[in-house]
Amino acid sequence: MDNFVLISHHDQTSQAPSDDDNVRWLWAAPGTVGQLDRRLKAENKAKKELLYRGFNGGALLLAMPTDEDLVILQKNLDAYRVFAIPELFEQKLSPAAQYFITSKLVTKLTGKDVAEMLEWLTERLYGG
Protein backbone atom coordinates (compact mmCIF):
# COMPACT_ATOMS: atom_id res chain seq x y z
CA MET A 1 0.00 0.00 0.00
CA ASP A 2 1.23 3.46 -0.88
CA ASN A 3 0.79 6.02 1.89
CA PHE A 4 0.38 9.62 0.81
CA VAL A 5 0.28 12.42 3.37
CA LEU A 6 -1.68 15.65 3.19
CA ILE A 7 -0.41 18.40 5.49
CA SER A 8 -3.14 20.98 6.04
CA HIS A 9 -5.06 22.68 8.81
CA HIS A 10 -8.23 20.68 8.03
CA ASP A 11 -8.65 17.06 6.97
CA GLN A 12 -9.52 17.09 3.27
CA THR A 13 -8.55 13.50 2.48
CA SER A 14 -12.21 12.63 1.83
CA GLN A 15 -11.75 14.46 -1.48
CA ALA A 16 -9.07 12.00 -2.62
CA PRO A 17 -9.95 9.37 -5.22
CA SER A 18 -11.15 6.24 -3.46
CA ASP A 19 -11.22 3.70 -6.26
CA ASP A 20 -7.89 2.05 -5.44
CA ASP A 21 -7.36 -0.17 -2.40
CA ASN A 22 -3.59 0.22 -2.69
CA VAL A 23 -3.51 3.99 -2.16
CA ARG A 24 -4.17 5.63 1.18
CA TRP A 25 -4.25 9.37 1.80
CA LEU A 26 -3.44 10.31 5.39
CA TRP A 27 -3.89 13.70 6.99
CA ALA A 28 -1.70 15.52 9.46
CA ALA A 29 -2.08 19.04 10.75
CA PRO A 30 1.15 20.99 11.21
CA GLY A 31 2.74 19.71 14.41
CA THR A 32 1.14 16.23 14.29
CA VAL A 33 3.31 14.38 11.78
CA GLY A 34 5.14 12.61 14.63
CA GLN A 35 1.87 11.14 15.92
CA LEU A 36 0.97 9.93 12.43
CA ASP A 37 4.42 8.40 11.98
CA ARG A 38 4.15 6.54 15.30
CA ARG A 39 0.69 5.24 14.35
CA LEU A 40 1.97 3.95 11.01
CA LYS A 41 4.94 2.26 12.68
CA ALA A 42 2.58 0.56 15.15
CA GLU A 43 0.38 -0.66 12.27
CA ASN A 44 3.46 -1.95 10.49
CA LYS A 45 4.59 -3.81 13.60
CA ALA A 46 1.11 -5.27 14.17
CA LYS A 47 1.09 -6.61 10.61
CA LYS A 48 4.57 -8.03 11.24
CA GLU A 49 5.93 -6.34 8.15
CA LEU A 50 9.70 -6.11 8.09
CA LEU A 51 10.05 -2.88 6.18
CA TYR A 52 8.56 0.41 7.33
CA ARG A 53 7.90 2.50 4.24
CA GLY A 54 6.62 5.74 5.81
CA PHE A 55 4.98 8.09 3.34
CA ASN A 56 6.23 6.18 0.31
CA GLY A 57 3.56 7.60 -1.97
CA GLY A 58 4.32 11.27 -1.60
CA ALA A 59 3.05 14.42 0.06
CA LEU A 60 0.93 17.46 -0.64
CA LEU A 61 1.59 20.50 1.53
CA LEU A 62 -1.31 22.90 1.89
CA ALA A 63 0.21 24.24 5.12
CA MET A 64 3.86 24.45 6.15
CA PRO A 65 4.87 21.66 8.54
CA THR A 66 6.66 22.58 11.75
CA ASP A 67 10.43 22.11 11.97
CA GLU A 68 9.81 18.97 14.09
CA ASP A 69 7.52 17.62 11.37
CA LEU A 70 10.15 18.33 8.74
CA VAL A 71 12.68 16.09 10.50
CA ILE A 72 10.26 13.16 10.22
CA LEU A 73 9.21 14.00 6.67
CA GLN A 74 12.87 14.28 5.65
CA LYS A 75 13.37 10.64 6.66
CA ASN A 76 10.12 9.33 5.20
CA LEU A 77 9.73 11.03 1.83
CA ASP A 78 11.66 10.66 -1.39
CA ALA A 79 12.77 13.59 -3.50
CA TYR A 80 10.45 14.60 -6.33
CA ARG A 81 7.43 13.25 -4.42
CA VAL A 82 6.61 16.38 -2.44
CA PHE A 83 4.28 19.04 -3.80
CA ALA A 84 3.13 22.31 -2.26
CA ILE A 85 0.79 25.12 -3.09
CA PRO A 86 2.61 28.25 -4.37
CA GLU A 87 1.59 30.32 -1.34
CA LEU A 88 3.92 28.30 0.90
CA PHE A 89 6.92 29.42 -1.10
CA GLU A 90 5.97 33.05 -0.48
CA GLN A 91 6.12 32.71 3.32
CA LYS A 92 9.17 33.46 5.42
CA LEU A 93 10.63 29.98 5.81
CA SER A 94 12.79 28.63 8.60
CA PRO A 95 16.22 27.25 7.69
CA ALA A 96 14.81 23.73 8.21
CA ALA A 97 11.96 24.44 5.77
CA GLN A 98 14.36 25.92 3.22
CA TYR A 99 16.58 22.84 3.48
CA PHE A 100 13.59 20.50 3.14
CA ILE A 101 12.29 22.30 0.05
CA THR A 102 15.73 22.22 -1.56
CA SER A 103 16.70 18.66 -0.63
CA LYS A 104 13.33 17.10 -1.54
CA LEU A 105 13.00 19.22 -4.67
CA VAL A 106 9.51 20.31 -3.67
CA THR A 107 7.38 21.22 -6.67
CA LYS A 108 4.79 23.99 -6.78
CA LEU A 109 1.41 22.52 -7.61
CA THR A 110 -1.51 24.59 -8.75
CA GLY A 111 -5.01 23.35 -9.14
CA LYS A 112 -8.52 24.57 -9.04
CA ASP A 113 -9.28 22.72 -5.83
CA VAL A 114 -7.89 20.18 -3.40
CA ALA A 115 -9.77 17.25 -4.96
CA GLU A 116 -8.19 17.98 -8.34
CA MET A 117 -4.70 18.14 -6.82
CA LEU A 118 -5.18 14.90 -4.85
CA GLU A 119 -6.44 13.07 -7.92
CA TRP A 120 -3.58 14.37 -10.08
CA LEU A 121 -0.98 13.26 -7.52
CA THR A 122 -2.56 9.86 -6.99
CA GLU A 123 -2.59 9.16 -10.74
CA ARG A 124 1.00 10.23 -11.30
CA LEU A 125 2.76 9.02 -8.15
CA TYR A 126 1.07 5.70 -7.42
CA GLY A 127 3.57 2.99 -8.19
CA GLY A 128 1.15 0.10 -8.76
DSSP file with accessible surface (Angstrom, degrees, kcal/mol):
  #  RESIDUE AA STRUCTURE BP1 BP2  ACC     N-H-->O    O-->H-N    N-H-->O    O-->H-N    TCO  KAPPA ALPHA  PHI   PSI    X-CA   Y-CA   Z-CA
    1    1 A M              0   0   98      0, 0.0     2,-0.5     0, 0.0    22,-0.2   0.000 360.0 360.0 360.0 135.1    0.0    0.0    0.0
    2    2 A D  E     -a   23   0A  16     20,-3.1    22,-2.6    54,-0.1     2,-0.6  -0.827 360.0-152.0 -92.9 124.1    1.2    3.5   -0.9
    3    3 A N  E     -a   24   0A  17     -2,-0.5    54,-2.5    51,-0.3    55,-1.0  -0.874  12.4-173.7 -97.8 122.2    0.8    6.0    1.9
    4    4 A F  E     -ab  25  58A   0     20,-3.0    22,-3.0    -2,-0.6     2,-0.4  -0.872  11.7-147.0-108.1 147.3    0.4    9.6    0.8
    5    5 A V  E     -ab  26  59A   0     53,-2.2    55,-2.2    -2,-0.4     2,-0.5  -0.953   6.7-160.6-121.5 136.5    0.3   12.4    3.4
    6    6 A L  E     -ab  27  60A   0     20,-3.0    22,-2.4    -2,-0.4     2,-0.7  -0.974   7.6-160.2-111.7 118.5   -1.7   15.7    3.2
    7    7 A I  E     +ab  28  61A   0     53,-2.6    55,-3.2    -2,-0.5    56,-1.2  -0.908  38.1 124.8-101.2 114.5   -0.4   18.4    5.5
    8    8 A S  S    S-     0   0    1     20,-1.3    55,-0.1    -2,-0.7    -2,-0.1  -0.965  70.2-106.9-158.6 169.0   -3.1   21.0    6.0
    9    9 A H  S    S+     0   0  127     -2,-0.3     2,-0.4    20,-0.2    20,-0.1   0.733 105.9  37.9 -76.5 -21.4   -5.1   22.7    8.8
   10   10 A H  S    S-     0   0  138     18,-0.1     2,-0.5    -3,-0.0    -1,-0.1  -0.982  93.1-105.6-132.2 143.3   -8.2   20.7    8.0
   11   11 A D        +     0   0   87     -2,-0.4     3,-0.1     1,-0.2    -4,-0.0  -0.526  45.2 159.9 -69.9 116.0   -8.7   17.1    7.0
   12   12 A Q    >   +     0   0   46     -2,-0.5     3,-1.8     1,-0.1    -1,-0.2   0.121  36.9 112.8-121.3  17.4   -9.5   17.1    3.3
   13   13 A T  G >   +     0   0   29      1,-0.3     3,-1.9     2,-0.2    12,-0.1   0.710  61.9  76.0 -67.6 -17.5   -8.6   13.5    2.5
   14   14 A S  G 3  S+     0   0  111      1,-0.3    -1,-0.3    -3,-0.1    -2,-0.1   0.721  88.5  61.5 -65.3 -15.5  -12.2   12.6    1.8
   15   15 A Q  G <  S+     0   0   81     -3,-1.8    -1,-0.3     2,-0.1    -2,-0.2   0.518  83.0 104.4 -86.9  -5.3  -11.8   14.5   -1.5
   16   16 A A  S <  S-     0   0   14     -3,-1.9    99,-0.1    -4,-0.1   100,-0.1  -0.422  88.6 -90.9 -73.9 151.3   -9.1   12.0   -2.6
   17   17 A P        -     0   0   39      0, 0.0     3,-0.2     0, 0.0    -1,-0.1  -0.361  38.2-168.7 -60.4 139.9  -10.0    9.4   -5.2
   18   18 A S        +     0   0  113      1,-0.1    -2,-0.0    -3,-0.1    -3,-0.0   0.140  57.1  99.3-120.4  21.8  -11.1    6.2   -3.5
   19   19 A D  S    S+     0   0  147      1,-0.1     2,-0.5     2,-0.0    -1,-0.1   0.341  70.8  71.1 -93.9   9.7  -11.2    3.7   -6.3
   20   20 A D    >   -     0   0   50     -3,-0.2     3,-1.2     3,-0.2    -1,-0.1  -0.968  58.2-162.3-131.1 120.1   -7.9    2.0   -5.4
   21   21 A D  T 3  S+     0   0  144     -2,-0.5    -1,-0.1     1,-0.2    -2,-0.0   0.557  90.5  62.1 -74.4  -7.5   -7.4   -0.2   -2.4
   22   22 A N  T 3  S+     0   0   81    -21,-0.1   -20,-3.1   -19,-0.0     2,-0.4   0.354  92.7  72.1-100.3   4.3   -3.6    0.2   -2.7
   23   23 A V  E <   -a    2   0A  20     -3,-1.2     2,-0.4   -22,-0.2   -20,-0.2  -0.982  57.4-177.5-122.0 130.9   -3.5    4.0   -2.2
   24   24 A R  E     -a    3   0A  64    -22,-2.6   -20,-3.0    -2,-0.4     2,-0.5  -0.986  13.2-154.7-132.1 122.5   -4.2    5.6    1.2
   25   25 A W  E     -a    4   0A  24     -2,-0.4     2,-0.3   -22,-0.2   -20,-0.2  -0.852  16.7-168.3 -93.4 127.2   -4.2    9.4    1.8
   26   26 A L  E     -a    5   0A  10    -22,-3.0   -20,-3.0    -2,-0.5     2,-0.4  -0.887   9.0-141.1-115.1 149.2   -3.4   10.3    5.4
   27   27 A W  E     +a    6   0A  87     -2,-0.3     2,-0.3   -22,-0.2   -20,-0.2  -0.877  19.4 173.7-113.9 142.4   -3.9   13.7    7.0
   28   28 A A  E     -a    7   0A   1    -22,-2.4   -20,-1.3    -2,-0.4     5,-0.1  -0.978  22.2-141.3-143.1 131.1   -1.7   15.5    9.5
   29   29 A A    >   -     0   0   19     -2,-0.3     3,-2.4   -22,-0.2     4,-0.3  -0.526  50.8 -77.0 -78.5 155.8   -2.1   19.0   10.8
   30   30 A P  T 3  S+     0   0   34      0, 0.0    -1,-0.1     0, 0.0    34,-0.1  -0.342 124.7  26.2 -53.6 130.5    1.1   21.0   11.2
   31   31 A G  T 3  S+     0   0   42     35,-0.1     4,-0.1    -3,-0.1     3,-0.1   0.363 106.7  79.7  95.3  -3.0    2.7   19.7   14.4
   32   32 A T    <>  +     0   0   40     -3,-2.4     4,-1.8     2,-0.1     3,-0.2   0.321  53.5 101.4-118.9   8.7    1.1   16.2   14.3
   33   33 A V  H  > S+     0   0    0     -4,-0.3     4,-2.8     1,-0.2     5,-0.2   0.882  80.2  58.2 -63.5 -34.8    3.3   14.4   11.8
   34   34 A G  H  > S+     0   0   11      1,-0.2     4,-2.5     2,-0.2    -1,-0.2   0.914 105.4  49.4 -60.6 -42.0    5.1   12.6   14.6
   35   35 A Q  H  > S+     0   0  121      2,-0.2     4,-2.2    -3,-0.2    -1,-0.2   0.918 112.0  48.2 -62.7 -43.6    1.9   11.1   15.9
   36   36 A L  H  X S+     0   0    9     -4,-1.8     4,-2.5     2,-0.2    -2,-0.2   0.924 110.8  51.2 -63.1 -43.3    1.0    9.9   12.4
   37   37 A D  H  X S+     0   0   11     -4,-2.8     4,-2.4     1,-0.2    -2,-0.2   0.928 110.2  48.8 -61.4 -44.0    4.4    8.4   12.0
   38   38 A R  H  X S+     0   0  153     -4,-2.5     4,-2.2     1,-0.2    -1,-0.2   0.905 110.5  51.6 -63.3 -39.5    4.2    6.5   15.3
   39   39 A R  H  X S+     0   0  123     -4,-2.2     4,-2.4     1,-0.2    -2,-0.2   0.930 110.5  48.0 -63.3 -43.4    0.7    5.2   14.4
   40   40 A L  H  X S+     0   0    5     -4,-2.5     4,-2.4     1,-0.2    -1,-0.2   0.899 110.5  51.3 -64.9 -39.9    2.0    3.9   11.0
   41   41 A K  H  X S+     0   0  103     -4,-2.4     4,-2.4     2,-0.2    -1,-0.2   0.905 109.8  50.2 -63.6 -39.4    4.9    2.3   12.7
   42   42 A A  H  X S+     0   0   61     -4,-2.2     4,-2.6     2,-0.2    -2,-0.2   0.911 110.9  49.0 -65.2 -41.9    2.6    0.6   15.2
   43   43 A E  H  X S+     0   0   52     -4,-2.4     4,-1.9     2,-0.2    -2,-0.2   0.913 111.1  50.8 -60.8 -43.2    0.4   -0.7   12.3
   44   44 A N  H  <>S+     0   0   22     -4,-2.4     5,-2.3     1,-0.2     4,-0.3   0.916 111.7  46.8 -61.0 -44.0    3.5   -1.9   10.5
   45   45 A K  H ><5S+     0   0  171     -4,-2.4     3,-1.3     1,-0.2    -2,-0.2   0.904 109.7  53.5 -66.4 -40.5    4.6   -3.8   13.6
   46   46 A A  H 3<5S+     0   0   81     -4,-2.6    -1,-0.2     1,-0.3    -2,-0.2   0.856 109.5  48.2 -63.9 -33.4    1.1   -5.3   14.2
   47   47 A K  T 3<5S-     0   0  124     -4,-1.9    -1,-0.3    -5,-0.2    -2,-0.2   0.477 110.8-127.3 -83.1  -3.5    1.1   -6.6   10.6
   48   48 A K  T < 5 +     0   0  183     -3,-1.3     2,-0.3    -4,-0.3    -3,-0.2   0.833  49.8 162.9  59.0  35.8    4.6   -8.0   11.2
   49   49 A E      < -     0   0   99     -5,-2.3    -1,-0.2    -6,-0.2    -2,-0.1  -0.687  34.2-148.5 -83.6 139.3    5.9   -6.3    8.1
   50   50 A L  S    S+     0   0  181     -2,-0.3     2,-0.6     1,-0.1    -1,-0.1   0.816  77.6  58.5 -78.2 -32.1    9.7   -6.1    8.1
   51   51 A L        -     0   0  125     -7,-0.1     2,-0.6     2,-0.0    -1,-0.1  -0.887  67.3-152.4-110.5 122.1   10.1   -2.9    6.2
   52   52 A Y        -     0   0   54     -2,-0.6   -11,-0.1     1,-0.1    -2,-0.0  -0.811  13.0-176.8 -88.7 123.4    8.6    0.4    7.3
   53   53 A R        -     0   0  123     -2,-0.6     3,-0.1     1,-0.2    -1,-0.1   0.422  11.7-166.6-106.0   0.1    7.9    2.5    4.2
   54   54 A G        -     0   0    1      1,-0.2     2,-1.2   -17,-0.1   -51,-0.3  -0.167  69.3 -12.3  55.3-134.8    6.6    5.7    5.8
   55   55 A F  S    S+     0   0    1     21,-0.9    23,-0.3     1,-0.2    -1,-0.2  -0.544  79.8 158.6 -98.0  66.0    5.0    8.1    3.3
   56   56 A N        +     0   0   23     -2,-1.2    -1,-0.2     1,-0.2   -52,-0.2   0.681  65.0  58.5 -68.6 -17.4    6.2    6.2    0.3
   57   57 A G  S    S-     0   0    0    -54,-2.5     2,-0.3     1,-0.3   -53,-0.3   0.945 109.9-104.7 -77.9 -48.0    3.6    7.6   -2.0
   58   58 A G  E     -b    4   0A   0    -55,-1.0   -53,-2.2    -3,-0.1     2,-0.3  -0.941  28.2 -95.9 148.0-171.5    4.3   11.3   -1.6
   59   59 A A  E     -bc   5  82A   0     22,-2.4    24,-2.4    -2,-0.3     2,-0.5  -0.996   9.5-156.8-146.3 148.1    3.1   14.4    0.1
   60   60 A L  E     -bc   6  83A   0    -55,-2.2   -53,-2.6    -2,-0.3     2,-0.7  -0.997  16.5-155.3-123.4 122.7    0.9   17.5   -0.6
   61   61 A L  E     +bc   7  84A   1     22,-3.0    24,-1.9    -2,-0.5    27,-0.2  -0.885  29.3 157.8-103.7 111.7    1.6   20.5    1.5
   62   62 A L  S    S+     0   0   28    -55,-3.2     2,-0.3    -2,-0.7   -54,-0.2   0.501  80.1  29.6-100.9 -13.1   -1.3   22.9    1.9
   63   63 A A  S    S-     0   0    4    -56,-1.2    -1,-0.2    -3,-0.1   -56,-0.1  -0.977  96.5-101.0-140.4 150.6    0.2   24.2    5.1
   64   64 A M        -     0   0   34     -2,-0.3   -56,-0.0    -3,-0.1    33,-0.0  -0.591  37.9-129.4 -77.1 125.3    3.9   24.5    6.1
   65   65 A P        -     0   0    4      0, 0.0    -1,-0.1     0, 0.0    32,-0.0  -0.315  28.4-101.7 -65.5 157.4    4.9   21.7    8.5
   66   66 A T     >  -     0   0   47      1,-0.1     4,-2.3    30,-0.0     5,-0.2  -0.289  34.6-103.6 -71.6 166.1    6.7   22.6   11.8
   67   67 A D  H  > S+     0   0   69      1,-0.2     4,-1.4     2,-0.2    -1,-0.1   0.876 125.0  53.4 -60.3 -35.6   10.4   22.1   12.0
   68   68 A E  H  > S+     0   0  136      1,-0.2     4,-1.2     2,-0.2    -1,-0.2   0.905 108.4  49.7 -65.3 -40.2    9.8   19.0   14.1
   69   69 A D  H  > S+     0   0    4      1,-0.2     4,-2.9     2,-0.2     5,-0.2   0.899 105.0  58.5 -61.1 -41.8    7.5   17.6   11.4
   70   70 A L  H  X S+     0   0    5     -4,-2.3     4,-2.6     1,-0.2    -1,-0.2   0.850  99.1  57.8 -62.2 -32.5   10.2   18.3    8.7
   71   71 A V  H  X S+     0   0   83     -4,-1.4     4,-1.2     2,-0.2    -1,-0.2   0.937 111.9  41.6 -61.8 -43.9   12.7   16.1   10.5
   72   72 A I  H  X S+     0   0   34     -4,-1.2     4,-1.4     1,-0.2     3,-0.3   0.925 115.1  49.5 -70.6 -43.8   10.3   13.2   10.2
   73   73 A L  H  X S+     0   0    0     -4,-2.9     4,-1.1     1,-0.2    -2,-0.2   0.873 104.2  60.3 -63.7 -35.9    9.2   14.0    6.7
   74   74 A Q  H  < S+     0   0   51     -4,-2.6     3,-0.3    -5,-0.2    -1,-0.2   0.897 110.5  41.5 -57.7 -39.3   12.9   14.3    5.6
   75   75 A K  H  < S+     0   0  165     -4,-1.2    -1,-0.2    -3,-0.3    -2,-0.2   0.746 120.4  42.2 -77.9 -25.9   13.4   10.6    6.7
   76   76 A N  H  < S+     0   0   26     -4,-1.4   -21,-0.9    -3,-0.1     2,-0.4   0.323 101.6  68.9-112.0   6.5   10.1    9.3    5.2
   77   77 A L     <  -     0   0    3     -4,-1.1     2,-0.2    -3,-0.3   -21,-0.1  -0.982  67.1-135.8-128.8 142.0    9.7   11.0    1.8
   78   78 A D    >   -     0   0  100     -2,-0.4     3,-1.3   -23,-0.3    26,-0.1  -0.592  35.9 -94.0 -87.7 154.8   11.7   10.7   -1.4
   79   79 A A  T 3  S+     0   0   36      1,-0.2    26,-0.2    -2,-0.2    25,-0.1  -0.253 109.7  27.7 -61.3 154.4   12.8   13.6   -3.5
   80   80 A Y  T 3  S+     0   0  159     24,-2.2    -1,-0.2     2,-0.1    25,-0.1   0.510 101.9  87.8  68.6   7.7   10.4   14.6   -6.3
   81   81 A R    <   +     0   0   60     -3,-1.3   -22,-2.4    23,-0.3     2,-0.5   0.163  66.5  88.9-118.7  17.3    7.4   13.3   -4.4
   82   82 A V  E     -c   59   0A   0     22,-0.4    25,-2.2    23,-0.2     2,-0.3  -0.976  51.6-179.9-120.7 128.6    6.6   16.4   -2.4
   83   83 A F  E     -cd  60 107A  16    -24,-2.4   -22,-3.0    -2,-0.5     2,-0.3  -0.936   1.3-176.2-127.5 147.3    4.3   19.0   -3.8
   84   84 A A  E     -cd  61 108A   2     23,-2.5    25,-2.8    -2,-0.3   -22,-0.2  -0.985  32.5-102.9-143.0 152.4    3.1   22.3   -2.3
   85   85 A I    >>  -     0   0   32    -24,-1.9     3,-1.6    -2,-0.3     4,-0.5  -0.438  39.8-114.3 -70.9 149.0    0.8   25.1   -3.1
   86   86 A P  H >> S+     0   0   26      0, 0.0     3,-1.2     0, 0.0     4,-0.6   0.814 109.5  70.2 -57.3 -30.8    2.6   28.2   -4.4
   87   87 A E  H >4 S+     0   0  106      1,-0.3     3,-0.8     2,-0.2     4,-0.5   0.807  89.9  61.8 -60.2 -28.2    1.6   30.3   -1.3
   88   88 A L  H X4 S+     0   0    4     -3,-1.6     3,-0.8     1,-0.2    -1,-0.3   0.835  98.5  55.8 -68.2 -30.5    3.9   28.3    0.9
   89   89 A F  H << S+     0   0   53     -3,-1.2    -1,-0.2    -4,-0.5    -2,-0.2   0.677 101.8  58.5 -74.0 -17.2    6.9   29.4   -1.1
   90   90 A E  T << S+     0   0  155     -3,-0.8    -1,-0.2    -4,-0.6    -2,-0.2   0.568  89.3  92.7 -88.5 -10.5    6.0   33.1   -0.5
   91   91 A Q  S <  S-     0   0   94     -3,-0.8     2,-0.6    -4,-0.5    -3,-0.0  -0.394  92.8 -96.7 -77.9 160.4    6.1   32.7    3.3
   92   92 A K        -     0   0  202     -2,-0.1     2,-0.3     1,-0.0    -1,-0.1  -0.691  51.8-153.2 -75.5 118.6    9.2   33.5    5.4
   93   93 A L        -     0   0   28     -2,-0.6    -4,-0.0    -4,-0.1    -1,-0.0  -0.771   9.8-121.6-102.6 144.8   10.6   30.0    5.8
   94   94 A S     >  -     0   0   33     -2,-0.3     4,-2.7     1,-0.1     5,-0.2  -0.293  34.9-105.4 -70.2 162.3   12.8   28.6    8.6
   95   95 A P  H  > S+     0   0  106      0, 0.0     4,-2.5     0, 0.0     5,-0.2   0.891 123.9  54.1 -57.3 -36.3   16.2   27.2    7.7
   96   96 A A  H  > S+     0   0   38      2,-0.2     4,-2.4     1,-0.2     5,-0.1   0.911 109.5  46.9 -64.7 -41.1   14.8   23.7    8.2
   97   97 A A  H  > S+     0   0    2      2,-0.2     4,-2.7     1,-0.2     5,-0.2   0.911 111.5  50.9 -67.3 -41.1   12.0   24.4    5.8
   98   98 A Q  H  X S+     0   0  105     -4,-2.7     4,-2.2     2,-0.2    -2,-0.2   0.923 111.9  47.6 -62.0 -42.5   14.4   25.9    3.2
   99   99 A Y  H  X S+     0   0  152     -4,-2.5     4,-3.3    -5,-0.2     5,-0.3   0.924 111.9  50.2 -64.0 -44.0   16.6   22.8    3.5
  100  100 A F  H  X S+     0   0    1     -4,-2.4     4,-2.5     1,-0.2     6,-0.2   0.942 110.8  48.5 -60.1 -48.1   13.6   20.5    3.1
  101  101 A I  H  <>S+     0   0   25     -4,-2.7     5,-1.9     1,-0.2     4,-0.4   0.906 117.4  42.2 -60.7 -40.6   12.3   22.3    0.1
  102  102 A T  H ><5S+     0   0  102     -4,-2.2     3,-0.6    -5,-0.2    -2,-0.2   0.940 117.1  44.5 -72.8 -46.4   15.7   22.2   -1.6
  103  103 A S  H 3<5S+     0   0   38     -4,-3.3    -2,-0.2     1,-0.2    -3,-0.2   0.840 119.4  40.9 -72.0 -32.2   16.7   18.7   -0.6
  104  104 A K  T 3<5S-     0   0   26     -4,-2.5   -24,-2.2    -5,-0.3   -22,-0.4   0.431 103.8-129.1 -93.9  -0.5   13.3   17.1   -1.5
  105  105 A L  T < 5 -     0   0   74     -3,-0.6   -23,-0.2    -4,-0.4    -3,-0.2   0.942  30.1-153.2  51.8  53.9   13.0   19.2   -4.7
  106  106 A V      < -     0   0   16     -5,-1.9     2,-0.4    -6,-0.2   -23,-0.2  -0.358   4.8-144.3 -62.7 133.1    9.5   20.3   -3.7
  107  107 A T  E     -d   83   0A  59    -25,-2.2   -23,-2.5    -3,-0.1     2,-0.3  -0.840  12.1-120.5-104.6 136.6    7.4   21.2   -6.7
  108  108 A K  E     -d   84   0A 128     -2,-0.4     2,-0.5   -25,-0.2   -23,-0.2  -0.578  31.6-164.3 -71.8 132.8    4.8   24.0   -6.8
  109  109 A L        -     0   0   16    -25,-2.8     2,-0.4    -2,-0.3     8,-0.1  -0.982   6.6-171.0-126.0 122.6    1.4   22.5   -7.6
  110  110 A T        +     0   0  111     -2,-0.5     2,-0.3   -25,-0.1     3,-0.1  -0.874  15.9 152.8-111.3 146.3   -1.5   24.6   -8.8
  111  111 A G        -     0   0   33     -2,-0.4     3,-0.1     1,-0.1    -2,-0.0  -0.979  52.9-110.3-162.2 163.3   -5.0   23.3   -9.1
  112  112 A K  S    S-     0   0  187     -2,-0.3     2,-0.3     1,-0.2    -1,-0.1   0.883  96.8  -8.8 -68.8 -38.8   -8.5   24.6   -9.0
  113  113 A D  S  > S-     0   0   83      1,-0.1     4,-1.9    -3,-0.1    -1,-0.2  -0.949  74.0 -96.5-152.0 173.2   -9.3   22.7   -5.8
  114  114 A V  H  > S+     0   0   19     -2,-0.3     4,-2.9     1,-0.2     5,-0.3   0.901 118.3  56.7 -63.6 -41.5   -7.9   20.2   -3.4
  115  115 A A  H  > S+     0   0   28      1,-0.2     4,-2.4     2,-0.2    -1,-0.2   0.912 107.1  49.6 -58.1 -42.5   -9.8   17.3   -5.0
  116  116 A E  H  > S+     0   0   82      2,-0.2     4,-2.4     1,-0.2    -1,-0.2   0.920 112.3  47.4 -63.7 -42.0   -8.2   18.0   -8.3
  117  117 A M  H  X S+     0   0   15     -4,-1.9     4,-2.5     2,-0.2     5,-0.2   0.922 112.2  49.5 -66.2 -43.2   -4.7   18.1   -6.8
  118  118 A L  H  X S+     0   0    0     -4,-2.9     4,-2.4     1,-0.2    -2,-0.2   0.911 112.7  47.3 -63.2 -42.0   -5.2   14.9   -4.9
  119  119 A E  H  X S+     0   0   97     -4,-2.4     4,-2.5    -5,-0.3     5,-0.2   0.927 111.4  50.8 -65.0 -44.0   -6.4   13.1   -7.9
  120  120 A W  H  X S+     0   0   93     -4,-2.4     4,-1.8     1,-0.2    -2,-0.2   0.929 113.3  45.3 -59.7 -45.7   -3.6   14.4  -10.1
  121  121 A L  H  X S+     0   0    1     -4,-2.5     4,-2.7     1,-0.2     5,-0.4   0.913 111.4  52.0 -65.7 -43.4   -1.0   13.3   -7.5
  122  122 A T  H  X S+     0   0   13     -4,-2.4     4,-1.5    -5,-0.2    -2,-0.2   0.936 111.4  47.5 -59.8 -43.9   -2.6    9.9   -7.0
  123  123 A E  H  < S+     0   0  118     -4,-2.5    -1,-0.2     1,-0.2    -2,-0.2   0.865 120.3  36.6 -64.9 -38.2   -2.6    9.2  -10.7
  124  124 A R  H  < S+     0   0  135     -4,-1.8    -2,-0.2    -5,-0.2    -1,-0.2   0.743 123.0  37.7 -92.4 -23.4    1.0   10.2  -11.3
  125  125 A L  H  < S+     0   0   19     -4,-2.7     2,-0.3    -5,-0.2    -3,-0.2   0.609  81.8 108.7-105.6 -15.1    2.8    9.0   -8.2
  126  126 A Y     <  -     0   0   53     -4,-1.5  -103,-0.1    -5,-0.4   -69,-0.1  -0.490  54.1-157.3 -67.4 127.0    1.1    5.7   -7.4
  127  127 A G              0   0   65     -2,-0.3    -1,-0.1     0, 0.0   -70,-0.0   0.459 360.0 360.0 -86.5  -2.5    3.6    3.0   -8.2
  128  128 A G              0   0   82   -106,-0.1    -2,-0.0  -126,-0.0  -105,-0.0  -0.156 360.0 360.0 -85.0 360.0    1.2    0.1   -8.8
